[in-house]
Amino acid sequence: MGMNESIIKLQALLDGNCKIEKIYPQVFASDAETNIVTVELICPDGQTHKIRAYREDAQAVREFLRTRSEE
């Protein structure tokens, strides 16, 4: 599966030492089909970023976050 734009942005922010502040809906709460996922990150410079993914992208982002948390 190819990387979508949301994951590329997310990875870039995480590589810049930004931390995930909030994921909505909670990634681990449910594996129900999610049509939208929002990830809020806070960066060392104090900036916050919001990444929103829809449909297939949302599922890919959730999977990305799940596999990342298992590392």
N, C-alpha and C positions, 0 to 999 in steps of 0.2 A: 504494500500500500504506500502510495506517495505521500510526502509531507504536505499538508495543506498550509495555507497562509497563516492561519491562527496558530498552528504549532510552531511555525518558523518564528513568528513574533514572540511567542511564549518562550521558546528556547533561547532566543537572543536576550530577552530580559533576564531570564534565569542565569544565563552565562555572565551577565553584567552584575551578578550578585543581588538581583532583585529577589524579594521573598514573596511567596504567595500569601496574601492576606485573607482572601475569602474566595470560596468557590460556591457558586449557586447554580443549580441545586447541588447539594453535597454529593461529591463523586461516590462516596462509599455508602451513602444512605440507601441508594436504590440503583438497580441496574435496569430499571424500567426504561423504555424508549424515551430518550430525551431529545426534544427538538431544538433546544437552545441551552447553552451553558455559558455562564459568565465567570471569568476569572479576574480577580482584582489583585494587583501586585503593588508592592511599595519598594522603591529603589533607595539605595544608599544616599542619593542626593535629595531624598524627601519627596520626590515625584511619585504620584500614583498613576497606574495604567490600568485600563479595563480592556480586556479582550473578550469579545463575544463571538461565539461560533454557533452556527445553525445546522440542523439536520445531520447529514453525514459528517460534517466537520465537527459538530458537537460530540458525536460518538467517538471520533478520532481523538479529540482533545481529552475526553474522559479517559480513554484507553491510555493515552500518553501519560497523563497524570497518575493513573493507577500503576503503570509499570515503573514510573519514576519513583514512586513512594516505596516500591518493593526493593529498591537498590540498597 
